[in-house]
Each structure stands twice: as C-alpha cells, then as structure tokens.
Amino acid sequence: MDDWLPDAHPTAQTPKQDIVLCEVLAKTVLKFRGLTARTLVEELTTVPTVSAIAATAMHTLVKQISILRSPQGGWNKTSEPTPETLNPYLSDEVHEVLESLGQSTHLSPFLAPSSQPFLTLLESLISPLLWSVARNSYPIMQLIEGVRVCVGQPEQWVPGILRLAVILNITTPQVQCECDLVTLRTPSPRMDRTLQVQAELDDFLSVTSNADSSSGWIDHQLTAIADLLQTIPALKDLQQGLAADILLPGWDWQVGKIQLKLDFEFLPQSLQESGLNQREYLNLVEAELVEEIDSKTCVNHSDWAHPLTQISVTAIPDPSFIAAAIVRLATNHEDYAQFALQQAFTQPLHRIQHAEQISPEKRAIAVINEAYRLSNLTYSSVGNSFCLLQPELLMDELIPKLLWHITRSAYSTANWIGGLTYQLLQPKSDWVLGTLRLLAVLEVAAGDTPWFIDLGSGRFVTRDSWQPPLGAISKSSTQAPILLQTLADQLIQNLQSTAPEIGQMMDGMAVEWLTTEQDWQPGYLQLHLGLEFIPQSFYNQAS
C-alpha cells in the first residue's frame, strides 16, 4: 500500500465508540437563540422565490449588459467593462430591478423576529441539511454520492471512489466531536491536499469550470463549494458556526457551537475488493440517485403485491441505448431557456432583496454585479438550468439529472420521491399500511415502441402504471383521508409551480437521438407523474 493512502481513505473498521457517539449525537437536543420564528429546518428547506416582474426586469438588465459588452455595443475593446463602469449606462434597467424588488420587501408575520428559543433534535437537521447542500449544484450532488476517480501522484495512481463529506461539528467546553451526515460515522482523516485527482471519464466532475485535476484541486473545489453554499443564508450561518445550548443524553446543558464543514474522502478500490459494501458505506442521499434494479428481482412482484401495486416490469428493448444514446432538443425551445435563466436569477435577487440595510448606491452595484456575472453564463452552463438545454446529453446522464431537477424543486417533493408512510383504502378492500411515493416516469420514444422509465428506481414500467385507481383513499398520521387522485393532482400542481421547466415537460417535447448504429433520428420525451403505493407486506415478504 502506498505511503499516502492511510491519509487518503477511511479505515475499513470504524471504532464502536464512534458509532455509538453518532447515535448519541442524533438524539442530542439543540436550543438556538437569535433565530427568527422561521425555524432552522424551514430556512434550510425553503426554496427562494422572486416575483415574475423582478425576474423579467433582471433579464432585461442582463441582456442590456450583454449588448454593451458586445462589439456591436460600441464598447472600447482595449478595456474590459466592469460593473462600476457600466453603472452610468444602466440606470433605468437597475431602477426597474430595484423597484420590482421593493414592491415585495415587506416582512410577513412569518418572518418577524422572535425571542422564543427553538428546540430541535440534531437528527431532524440531517435530511434537510443534506438536501439544502445537494440542491445547489448537480456536481455537488454527484460528489456527495461518490464518483469514480484515480487519486495519487504521477506514476502512482490508485482507483476508487471520491465523495464529498458533509460534516457537522459540535464544540462545547467538555465535548468536541464531528459526524459525517451521510455515513453517520466519525469522518475519516483528512486527505492529503497535495494529491492529484483524475476522473475515469473525460468529462471530469468539477464544481468550478476553470479548475483542473492537478495538485491543489481538492482545496480549490472545497473553496468553490463553500463559496456557493454561502449564498444560502442558513448554510452560511452554519458554516460560520451557530451558537446553541446543547443537551447530550447523559450530560447537563452546555453552551456550544454547531458548525458545518466539508471535506473529501477517498475509498480506494482495494477496500472495495476486500468486501466493504460500497453502497452501505456511502449510504447515498435518498431520492437523489437512480438505483439500477436487476429485472430478475422484480419479476414476481405482482405475486404478492396489493392490487394497486401490481408491478409489470417490461423487458428493455435495447439495453445499449440507455448507455450510449445521445439526445438533443429538436428545436430551439425559448420557453425552457427562459425558465432556466429565471432559476438562475432567483437566488441572487432573493439575496439582494433580503440583504441587511445598505445604501441605495451599494444596492445598485450589487444588482449590476449579479447581472454582470449572469451575463457570462450560457444556457448550457447554468448549473441549475433544465438539463436538456445542454447541446447534447447522454441518455444515462439525462435520467439522474432529470431526477435531481425534480427533487431539488422542493424538499417535500424529494420526500415524496423517496416515499412516505401512508394507509390506503380501496373499494371492497380494507385499510393497508405501506409506502406511498411520487412516481415520476419518463416516456422515451425512439422508434415505434415507447419505453417508460421510473426515474426514482431506474426500472422500466408499463404505460399508465402511474395512474391511481378510481375511488382509492389515502391517509397518514398527519393528513386526513383524501382521494388518492386529489392528492396526486395537488402534488403535480405544486411541482409545476415550483419547477415550471419540469412541469412543461409533461406536455412532451420533440427530441433527436443519435446512436452508434444510426444517425440523428426523431423522437420525443414526456414526463408522467402519479402515485405508487407499496404495501408493508411487500417489504416483509421481500425480506
């Protein structure tokens, strides 16, 4: 084993006291002070929004900056325009943006300051925190799940899995400990920062577009990720550290600090070959990964499933198609481009709108700064944009990225994709306990026969498998009985409002396919949404 490896990967056996420690931390009670009536969990899971008027005004400003910076704009080519030098030429557009933001800057009672302390279990922060981090960027989500790379130095490379560890640090006068929120274990030793990273694929995964995989890549990426998370107020506060009263089981109340940290962890292939289960170890973020399910494990589902959940798994017509086909939009979809840019505008406008008191001049410069940055983006480089705006995309990249776009739209949507505990009542049947989940099915037409892919599981399903039966009623511990169709309609409406670019896909879109065996061929994609109920008996018999 190379000398640098002990510092580059976790040990195969985690000490028992570390696992117990993390179990204790999960039951730890936190009491924050100085927060608004909106709890920390709500701050982490609330998606920023701005009015359509503000987004339109910002779009106009961005276009005007692009015109001024272009050769046609008459700008002196010997000097690069800056936000300060552009300011005199953009006063009208900036005024429109500020005026549109000012129309909705009042504080609602929900956001009014509160002196009441906020109590929470530490474990209740884990899922919202991971979701808030992962939704910021698709590369961040992939890094949290883990990517295949080679790590080392020239002529001394070791293959394995590189993952981004999201760590919560707790410090009190008597306790100092850290917990990896994905593995729920003590984080592994820090990676050697001088190591180089090489991807197995040509399209190297990077949060920043100007970083290479040479020495210093690790620190560069961690800095870029931390800077990106700084744009989210709750994550910014957690990175700086939040003061809290902390009650660990068996201890008295202590004054301490809760802090979010990030680091990279490397799992060498040698550990994978020794029998360490990679999926167990990584415990990948729920609802963010398309799991590959062997069709052999699905064949007999209908033998034990409730009538509602009889799953018909269709054979894959051409398995190589999913791995190798390239897809692109058949026409220029300006509507989808506008949705993508509006998503890019939302976070900076929300940040300016809710910034602390600053002078009008500084606020104007802040608007120009954000617009100037956005003017450098293309539709395909907007990290949070609709994935099909990329000129070309591999089919096996489209599926997980589309799932990420759906789950990032709202924390509740991510939970529904993962599944919630519900009871179901169908006519001529009894109440059945099980898991109710939002079923997102992508219809892929490439030839005469369409395929239907469940994005949440990766399995192929039959047409209309997402349609709930008439008259079925569902209820949970937090929701009164409701018609399943009504619940499905509500969830679909919410998704269409929070992610209009995804909602538009439900209408279908013309695409073109390219495979190794044929040139570009016409086809289409369409997203279908519904509900799937899996009885508890299904899991019992499966185990």
Secondary structure, 3 states (H helix, E strand, C coil): CCCCHHHCCCCCCCCHHHHHHHHHHHCCEEEECCCECCCHHHHHHCCCCCCHHHHHHHHHHHHHHHHHHCHHHCCCCCCCCCHHHHHHHCHHHHHHHHHHHHCCCCCCHHHCECCCCEEEECHHHHHHHHHHHHCCCHHHHHHHHCEEEEEEECCEEEEEEEEEEEEEEEECCCCEEEEECCCCECCCCCCCCCCEEEECCCCCCCCCCCCCCCCCHHHHHHHHHHHHHCCCHHHHHHHHCEEEEEECCCCCCEEEEEEEEEEEEEEEHHHHHCCCCHHHHHCCCCCCCCCCCCHHHCCCHHHHCCHHHCCCECCCCCHHHHHHCEEEECCCCHHHHHHHHHHHHHHHHHHHHCCCCCCHHHHHHHHHHHHHHHHCCCHHHCCCCCHHHCCCEEHHHHHHHHHHHHHHCCHHHHHHHHCEEEEEECCCCCCEEEEEEEEEEEEEECCCCEEEEECCCCCEECCCCCCCCCCCEEECCCCCCEEHHHHHHHHHHHHHHHCHHHHHHHHCEEEEEECCCCCCEEEEEEEEEEEEEEEHHHHHHHC
